[in-house]
Amino acid sequence: MLKKRFIAGATCKQCQKQDVIRWCKDSETDQEWIECVSCGYHENRADAVMQAEHPQQNESVVNIVRFK
């Protein structure tokens, strides 16, 4: 089964348009990639995602918003 989801705020490396990139995953082959729906650019993302730096699990972020 093929899953596709748009990535909000992402910019295409080729055409430089924003909000045209979608993440795709084939659950049968376990392959992941991104593709641009505007220009057709695509890139295998599995390695880049696995190598990305992630914040420590014990760090927490608290945002407080006060409305008047």
NORLIN-V117530 format. One record per residue. N is the residue number from 1. RES is the residue in three letters. PHI is phi as a letter, one per 40 degrees, with the letter a starting at -180 (999 if undefined). OMEGA is omega in degrees with one decimal (NA if undefined). Layout:
# NORLIN-V117530
N;RES;PHI;OMEGA
N;RES;PHI;OMEGA
This chain:
# NORLIN-V117530
1;MET;999;-177.8
2;LEU;b;177.4
3;LYS;b;178.0
4;LYS;b;178.9
5;ARG;a;176.6
6;PHE;c;178.6
7;ILE;b;-176.9
8;ALA;c;176.0
9;GLY;g;-178.8
10;ALA;c;-179.9
11;THR;b;179.0
12;CYS;c;179.2
13;LYS;c;-175.1
14;GLN;c;-175.4
15;CYS;c;176.9
16;GLN;g;176.4
17;LYS;c;-179.5
18;GLN;b;178.9
19;ASP;g;176.6
20;VAL;b;-177.6
21;ILE;c;174.1
22;ARG;b;177.8
23;TRP;c;-179.0
24;CYS;b;176.2
25;LYS;a;174.9
26;ASP;c;-175.4
27;SER;c;179.3
28;GLU;c;-178.3
29;THR;b;-179.2
30;ASP;g;177.8
31;GLN;c;177.2
32;GLU;b;176.4
33;TRP;a;172.6
34;ILE;b;178.3
35;GLU;a;178.4
36;CYS;c;-179.9
37;VAL;c;-179.5
38;SER;c;-174.6
39;CYS;b;178.3
40;GLY;g;178.4
41;TYR;d;176.0
42;HIS;a;-177.2
43;GLU;a;175.4
44;ASN;c;-173.1
45;ARG;b;-174.8
46;ALA;d;-178.7
47;ASP;c;-178.2
48;ALA;c;179.3
49;VAL;c;-178.9
50;MET;c;-178.1
51;GLN;c;-178.1
52;ALA;c;177.7
53;GLU;c;180.0
54;HIS;b;178.7
55;PRO;c;179.0
56;GLN;c;-178.2
57;GLN;c;-176.4
58;ASN;c;176.5
59;GLU;c;176.7
60;SER;b;-179.8
61;VAL;b;179.0
62;VAL;b;175.7
63;ASN;b;178.3
64;ILE;b;179.1
65;VAL;b;179.2
66;ARG;b;178.1
67;PHE;b;177.6
68;LYS;b;NA
